[in-house]
């Protein structure tokens, strides 16, 4: 019986970690502002906040962000 309770607790804890929301997104633009605007639009569409994780600027800007709820 103790092993069944342990299994139920472990299963519940593992499902809780999958319940959290984190998604990586990316966008490109001609400037940092344009790329961030695209990220912000995607975050608003998903109903989430965003945190920019990287940006690379050569001829165009490539930006990645993590969405969180």
C-alpha positions as CSV (number, residue, x, y, z in Angstrom):
1,X,0.0,0.0,0.0
2,X,2.9,2.3,0.8
3,X,4.3,1.8,-2.7
4,X,1.0,2.8,-4.3
5,X,0.9,6.0,-2.3
6,X,4.5,6.8,-3.3
7,X,3.6,6.1,-6.9
8,X,0.6,8.5,-6.8
9,X,2.7,11.2,-5.2
10,X,5.5,10.9,-7.8
11,X,3.0,10.9,-10.6
12,X,1.2,14.0,-9.3
13,X,4.5,15.9,-8.9
14,X,5.7,14.9,-12.4
15,X,2.4,16.1,-13.9
16,X,2.6,19.4,-12.1
17,X,5.9,20.2,-13.7
18,X,4.4,19.5,-17.2
19,X,1.6,21.9,-16.3
20,X,3.9,24.9,-16.3
21,X,4.0,26.9,-19.5
22,X,7.3,27.8,-21.2
23,X,7.6,28.2,-24.9
24,X,10.5,29.5,-27.0
25,X,9.7,31.7,-30.0
26,X,11.7,33.6,-32.6
27,X,11.2,36.5,-34.9
28,X,13.2,38.5,-37.5
29,X,13.1,42.2,-38.4
30,X,15.0,45.0,-40.0
31,X,15.8,46.5,-36.6
32,X,15.8,45.5,-32.9
33,X,12.5,47.4,-32.4
34,X,10.9,45.6,-35.3
35,X,12.0,42.2,-34.1
36,X,10.8,42.9,-30.5
37,X,7.5,44.2,-31.8
38,X,7.0,40.8,-33.6
39,X,7.9,39.0,-30.3
40,X,5.5,41.1,-28.4
41,X,2.7,40.5,-30.9
42,X,3.2,36.7,-30.6
43,X,3.3,36.9,-26.8
44,X,0.1,38.9,-26.7
45,X,-1.6,36.4,-29.1
46,X,-0.6,33.6,-26.7
47,X,-1.7,35.6,-23.7
48,X,1.7,35.4,-22.2
49,X,4.6,37.5,-21.0
50,X,8.0,37.3,-22.7
51,X,11.7,37.5,-21.9
52,X,14.2,38.0,-24.7
53,X,16.9,35.4,-24.5
54,X,19.0,36.3,-27.5
55,X,19.4,38.7,-30.4
56,X,21.7,38.6,-33.4
57,X,22.1,41.6,-35.6
58,X,23.8,41.4,-39.0
59,X,21.9,42.5,-42.1
60,X,18.7,41.6,-40.3
61,X,17.9,41.0,-36.6
62,X,17.1,37.5,-35.4
63,X,15.6,37.4,-31.9
64,X,14.5,34.6,-29.6
65,X,12.3,34.8,-26.5
66,X,10.7,32.6,-23.9
67,X,7.0,32.9,-23.3
68,X,5.7,32.5,-19.7
69,X,2.3,32.6,-18.2
